[in-house]
Amino acid sequence: MKAGRKKSKKNKYSRPVRAFFIRNGWKLLSYLPLRALQALAVPLGWLIWRGSRRERRVTLTNLKLAFPDLSVAERKSLGKASLIESTRTLLEMGFMWMAPKDRVLASVRSVQGAEELERLQQQQQPVILLGPHIGQWELIGQWFSARFPLTCMYSLPKVRELDPVIRQGRCRTGGFLVPADVKGVAGLLKALRRGEAVGILPDQVPDRGQGGVFAPFYGHPVLTATLLPKLVQKTGARVFTALAKRLPRGEGYELILIPADERVYSTDEQEATAGVNASVEQIISYAPTQYQWAYKRFKRVPKGTPKPYKSRRF
């Protein structure tokens, strides 16, 4: 009991301190131009590659599963570039949430494929926007919510004291957030039935009890959330996949929007979730280095299937 109380007391004081430094770090970074932020990520990403065995190991394991035809040297080169891009994503959070919103929206230099989505929204037809962990995903919500109502699911950060900063940053161009629970699902349904758009993360491993089936991702069965197929079947929404692709030398971002794989509309849940993962694969092909390969996407596999992250070999 004493150990538990000590740990609780430690967290009580350490979280606000961490939040203070993170919040003010984001604020300072928000003043820097994108070019400087992205340049700073190169040495930091290299240090993570060299110093974090966990990040390097998970990244290389994922790349071996996704791209078995690449050589070891090619996977290492792709993995290192991926960690640098992920570092850029983190450093840009202050810019995304705290820089003047006009400056953030102006960082979108070109848009590809948004005409059909905008047409559907003008006709008040429901739309689901898939935003995988690739490129600068925070920009997608702000850009679209500045144009039409967009409701997204949101989980509280581990450092709860950062919640107001993140909420304000994500909602400042008009977006709405709902909790990642049953109440939040009801909020998504209501928005879709009003003919609005909602945003969903399609590439997270669902927690126990959230609903999921095994579907192929790069040819390997992984636990995949069934939320999207259920929403589609209940509302008839059209589905698109989005990417805010980072341009070189801090020039900004290219927003890419593509129709989701047609299988997402299947009434068969297994087929529909296969379509979800295929949609993620399709958008990754636009910028493979900008995908978050350090995430353990393959951690929940069918019984009897070898667990890839248990192996020490890449």
C-alpha positions as CSV (number, residue, x, y, z in Angstrom):
1,M,0.0,0.0,0.0
2,K,2.8,2.4,0.9
3,A,4.6,1.7,-2.4
4,G,1.3,2.4,-4.3
5,R,0.8,5.7,-2.4
6,K,4.3,6.8,-3.1
7,K,3.9,6.0,-6.8
8,S,0.6,7.9,-7.0
9,K,2.1,10.9,-5.1
10,K,5.1,10.9,-7.5
11,N,2.9,10.9,-10.6
12,K,0.8,13.7,-9.0
13,Y,3.7,16.0,-9.0
14,S,5.8,14.7,-12.0
15,R,3.0,15.0,-14.6
16,P,2.4,18.8,-14.1
17,V,6.2,19.3,-14.4
18,R,6.4,17.2,-17.6
19,A,3.4,19.0,-19.0
20,F,5.0,22.4,-18.2
21,F,8.1,21.6,-20.1
22,I,6.3,19.9,-23.0
23,R,3.8,22.8,-23.4
24,N,6.5,25.4,-23.3
25,G,8.7,23.4,-25.6
26,W,5.9,23.2,-28.2
27,K,5.4,27.0,-27.8
28,L,9.0,27.7,-28.5
29,L,9.1,25.4,-31.5
30,S,5.9,27.0,-32.9
31,Y,7.9,30.2,-33.6
32,L,10.4,28.4,-35.8
33,P,10.0,28.1,-39.6
34,L,9.2,24.6,-40.9
35,R,12.5,24.4,-42.6
36,A,14.3,24.8,-39.2
37,L,12.1,22.3,-37.5
38,Q,12.6,19.7,-40.1
39,A,16.4,20.3,-40.2
40,L,16.5,19.9,-36.4
41,A,14.8,16.5,-36.8
42,V,17.7,15.0,-38.8
43,P,20.3,14.8,-35.9
44,L,17.6,14.0,-33.4
45,G,16.2,11.2,-35.6
46,W,19.6,9.8,-36.1
47,L,20.2,9.8,-32.4
48,I,17.0,7.9,-31.8
49,W,18.0,5.4,-34.5
50,R,21.4,4.9,-32.9
51,G,20.3,5.1,-29.2
52,S,16.9,3.6,-29.0
53,R,17.1,-0.2,-29.5
54,R,13.3,-0.5,-29.1
55,E,12.5,2.0,-31.9
56,R,15.0,0.6,-34.3
57,R,14.0,-3.0,-33.6
58,V,10.3,-2.5,-34.1
59,T,10.8,-0.4,-37.2
60,L,13.1,-3.0,-38.9
61,T,10.7,-5.8,-37.9
62,N,7.7,-4.0,-39.4
63,L,9.7,-3.2,-42.6
64,K,10.8,-6.8,-42.9
65,L,7.1,-8.0,-42.7
66,A,5.9,-5.3,-45.1
67,F,8.7,-5.3,-47.6
68,P,10.4,-8.8,-47.6
69,D,11.9,-8.2,-51.0
70,L,14.0,-5.3,-49.9
71,S,17.6,-6.0,-48.9
72,V,18.7,-5.6,-45.3
73,A,20.6,-2.4,-46.3
74,E,17.5,-1.0,-48.0
75,R,15.3,-1.7,-45.0
76,K,17.9,0.0,-42.7
77,S,18.0,3.1,-45.0
78,L,14.1,3.2,-45.1
79,G,13.9,2.7,-41.3
80,K,16.4,5.5,-40.5
81,A,14.5,7.9,-42.8
82,S,11.2,6.9,-41.2
83,L,12.5,7.7,-37.7
84,I,13.7,11.1,-38.9
85,E,10.2,11.8,-40.4
86,S,8.5,10.7,-37.2
87,T,10.8,13.0,-35.3
88,R,9.7,15.8,-37.7
89,T,6.1,15.0,-37.0
90,L,6.6,15.4,-33.2
91,L,8.6,18.6,-33.5
92,E,5.9,20.1,-35.7
93,M,3.2,19.6,-33.1
94,G,3.8,23.0,-31.6
95,F,3.5,24.6,-35.0
96,M,0.3,22.7,-35.7
97,W,-1.4,23.5,-32.4
98,M,0.1,26.9,-31.4
99,A,1.3,28.8,-34.5
100,P,-1.3,31.2,-36.0
101,K,-3.9,29.1,-37.7
102,D,-3.7,31.1,-40.9
103,R,0.0,30.3,-41.1
104,V,-0.7,26.6,-40.5
105,L,-3.4,26.4,-43.1
106,A,-1.2,28.3,-45.6
107,S,1.4,25.5,-45.2
108,V,-0.8,23.3,-47.4
109,R,0.8,24.1,-50.8
110,S,-1.3,21.9,-53.0
111,V,-4.4,19.6,-52.7
112,Q,-5.0,16.5,-54.7
113,G,-8.3,14.7,-55.0
114,A,-10.5,16.7,-52.6
115,E,-13.1,17.8,-55.2
116,E,-15.3,14.7,-54.8
117,L,-15.4,14.9,-51.0
118,E,-16.3,18.6,-51.2
119,R,-19.1,17.9,-53.6
120,L,-20.5,15.2,-51.3
121,Q,-20.4,17.6,-48.4
122,Q,-22.1,20.3,-50.3
123,Q,-24.9,17.8,-51.0
124,Q,-24.9,16.9,-47.2
125,Q,-23.9,13.3,-47.9
126,P,-22.0,11.6,-45.1
127,V,-18.2,11.1,-45.5
128,I,-15.7,9.2,-43.4
129,L,-12.1,10.4,-43.6
130,L,-9.4,7.8,-42.8
131,G,-6.2,9.5,-41.4
132,P,-3.5,6.9,-40.8
133,H,-0.3,7.7,-39.0
134,I,1.6,9.0,-42.0
135,G,2.9,12.5,-42.8
136,Q,1.6,15.3,-40.7
137,W,-1.8,13.8,-39.8
138,E,-2.6,16.7,-37.4
139,L,-2.9,19.0,-40.4
140,I,-5.6,17.0,-42.0
141,G,-8.2,17.7,-39.3
142,Q,-7.5,21.4,-39.2
143,W,-7.5,21.9,-43.0
144,F,-10.8,20.0,-43.5
145,S,-12.6,21.4,-40.5
146,A,-11.9,24.9,-41.8
147,R,-14.1,24.0,-44.7
148,F,-16.9,21.9,-43.3
149,P,-18.0,20.2,-40.0
150,L,-15.6,17.4,-39.1
151,T,-16.0,15.2,-36.0
152,C,-13.1,13.1,-34.8
153,M,-12.5,10.6,-32.0
154,Y,-10.1,11.6,-29.3
155,S,-8.3,9.8,-26.5
156,L,-6.9,11.6,-23.4
157,P,-3.1,12.0,-23.5
158,K,-1.1,10.1,-20.9
159,V,-0.1,13.4,-19.5
160,R,-3.6,14.6,-18.7
161,E,-2.5,18.2,-18.1
162,L,-1.8,18.6,-21.8
163,D,-5.4,17.9,-22.7
164,P,-6.5,21.5,-22.9
165,V,-3.6,22.4,-25.2
166,I,-4.3,19.5,-27.6
167,R,-8.1,20.0,-27.6
168,Q,-7.7,23.7,-28.3
169,G,-5.2,23.1,-31.1
170,R,-7.3,20.5,-32.8
171,C,-10.6,22.4,-32.6
172,R,-9.5,25.9,-33.4
173,T,-10.5,25.8,-37.1
174,G,-14.0,24.4,-36.2
175,G,-13.5,20.7,-35.6
176,F,-15.3,18.7,-33.0
177,L,-13.9,15.9,-30.7
178,V,-15.8,13.0,-29.2
179,P,-14.3,10.5,-26.7
180,A,-13.0,7.1,-27.9
181,D,-15.8,5.1,-26.3
182,V,-19.4,4.1,-26.8
183,K,-20.6,7.7,-26.3
184,G,-18.1,8.8,-28.9
185,V,-19.3,6.2,-31.4
186,A,-22.8,7.6,-30.9
187,G,-21.5,11.1,-31.6
188,L,-19.9,9.9,-34.9
189,L,-23.2,8.3,-35.9
190,K,-25.1,11.5,-35.2
191,A,-22.7,13.5,-37.3
192,L,-22.9,11.1,-40.2
193,R,-26.7,11.1,-40.0
194,R,-26.6,14.9,-40.3
195,G,-24.7,14.5,-43.5
196,E,-21.4,15.6,-42.0
197,A,-17.9,14.2,-42.1
198,V,-16.1,12.3,-39.4
199,G,-12.4,11.3,-39.1
200,I,-11.1,7.9,-37.9
201,L,-7.6,6.5,-37.3
202,P,-7.7,3.2,-39.2
203,D,-4.2,1.8,-38.3
204,Q,-4.4,1.4,-34.5
205,V,-4.6,-2.0,-32.8
206,P,-8.0,-2.0,-31.1
207,D,-8.1,-2.5,-27.4
208,R,-9.9,-5.5,-25.9
209,G,-13.6,-5.1,-26.1
210,Q,-13.5,-2.4,-28.8
211,G,-14.4,-4.9,-31.6
212,G,-11.9,-6.2,-34.1
213,V,-11.3,-9.0,-36.6
214,F,-8.1,-10.3,-38.2
215,A,-7.5,-8.9,-41.6
216,P,-4.4,-8.9,-43.9
217,F,-2.0,-6.0,-43.7
218,Y,0.9,-6.4,-46.1
219,G,-0.1,-10.1,-46.3
220,H,-0.1,-10.7,-42.6
221,P,-3.2,-11.1,-40.4
222,V,-3.5,-8.3,-37.8
223,L,-6.3,-7.3,-35.5
224,T,-8.2,-4.6,-37.2
225,A,-11.0,-2.4,-35.8
226,T,-14.5,-3.0,-37.1
227,L,-15.8,0.5,-36.3
228,L,-15.5,1.8,-39.9
229,P,-17.5,-1.1,-41.6
230,K,-20.2,-0.6,-38.9
231,L,-20.5,3.1,-39.5
232,V,-20.6,2.6,-43.3
233,Q,-23.4,0.0,-43.1
234,K,-25.5,2.2,-40.7
235,T,-25.1,5.4,-42.6
236,G,-24.1,4.7,-46.3
237,A,-21.1,7.1,-45.9
238,R,-18.5,7.4,-48.6
239,V,-14.9,6.8,-47.4
240,F,-11.6,8.5,-48.4
241,T,-8.1,8.1,-47.1
242,A,-6.0,11.3,-46.5
243,L,-2.3,12.2,-46.3
244,A,-0.6,15.5,-45.6
245,K,2.7,14.7,-47.3
246,R,5.7,16.6,-46.1
247,L,7.5,18.5,-48.9
248,P,11.3,18.8,-48.9
249,R,13.2,21.7,-47.4
250,G,10.3,22.9,-45.2
251,E,8.3,24.0,-48.2
252,G,5.0,22.8,-46.6
253,Y,2.7,19.9,-47.3
254,E,0.8,18.4,-50.2
255,L,-2.7,17.2,-49.2
256,I,-3.6,13.9,-50.9
257,L,-7.1,12.4,-50.8
258,I,-7.9,9.1,-52.5
259,P,-11.1,7.0,-52.5
260,A,-10.9,4.1,-50.1
261,D,-10.6,0.5,-51.3
262,E,-14.1,-0.6,-52.5
263,R,-14.1,-3.5,-50.1
264,V,-14.8,-1.2,-47.2
265,Y,-18.4,-1.1,-48.4
266,S,-18.9,-4.9,-48.2
267,T,-21.5,-6.2,-45.8
268,D,-19.0,-8.9,-44.9
269,E,-17.0,-7.6,-41.9
270,Q,-13.9,-9.6,-42.8
271,E,-13.9,-8.3,-46.4
272,A,-14.6,-4.7,-45.2
273,T,-11.7,-4.7,-42.7
274,A,-9.4,-6.1,-45.4
275,G,-10.5,-3.0,-47.4
276,V,-9.5,-0.8,-44.5
277,N,-6.0,-2.2,-44.4
278,A,-5.7,-2.1,-48.2
279,S,-6.6,1.6,-48.0
280,V,-3.8,2.2,-45.5
281,E,-1.3,0.4,-47.7
282,Q,-2.4,2.4,-50.7
283,I,-1.8,5.8,-49.0
284,I,1.6,4.5,-47.6
285,S,2.8,4.0,-51.2
286,Y,2.7,7.8,-51.7
287,A,5.3,8.4,-49.0
288,P,6.7,5.1,-47.4
289,T,9.3,6.9,-45.3
290,Q,6.7,9.1,-43.7
291,Y,4.7,6.3,-42.2
292,Q,5.1,5.6,-38.5
293,W,6.9,2.2,-38.8
294,A,7.9,2.3,-35.1
295,Y,4.4,1.4,-34.0
296,K,3.7,-2.2,-33.2
297,R,1.0,-2.8,-35.8
298,F,1.6,-6.5,-35.9
299,K,1.4,-7.2,-32.2
300,R,-2.1,-8.8,-32.1
301,V,-2.0,-11.9,-34.4
302,P,-4.1,-15.1,-34.5
303,K,-3.3,-17.8,-32.0
304,G,-0.6,-20.1,-33.2
305,T,1.0,-17.3,-35.3
306,P,4.5,-16.4,-34.3
307,K,4.7,-13.0,-32.6
308,P,7.1,-10.9,-34.6
309,Y,8.3,-8.6,-31.8
310,K,9.4,-11.6,-29.6
311,S,12.2,-12.4,-32.1
312,R,15.6,-10.6,-31.7
313,R,16.3,-11.0,-35.4
314,F,15.4,-8.3,-37.9
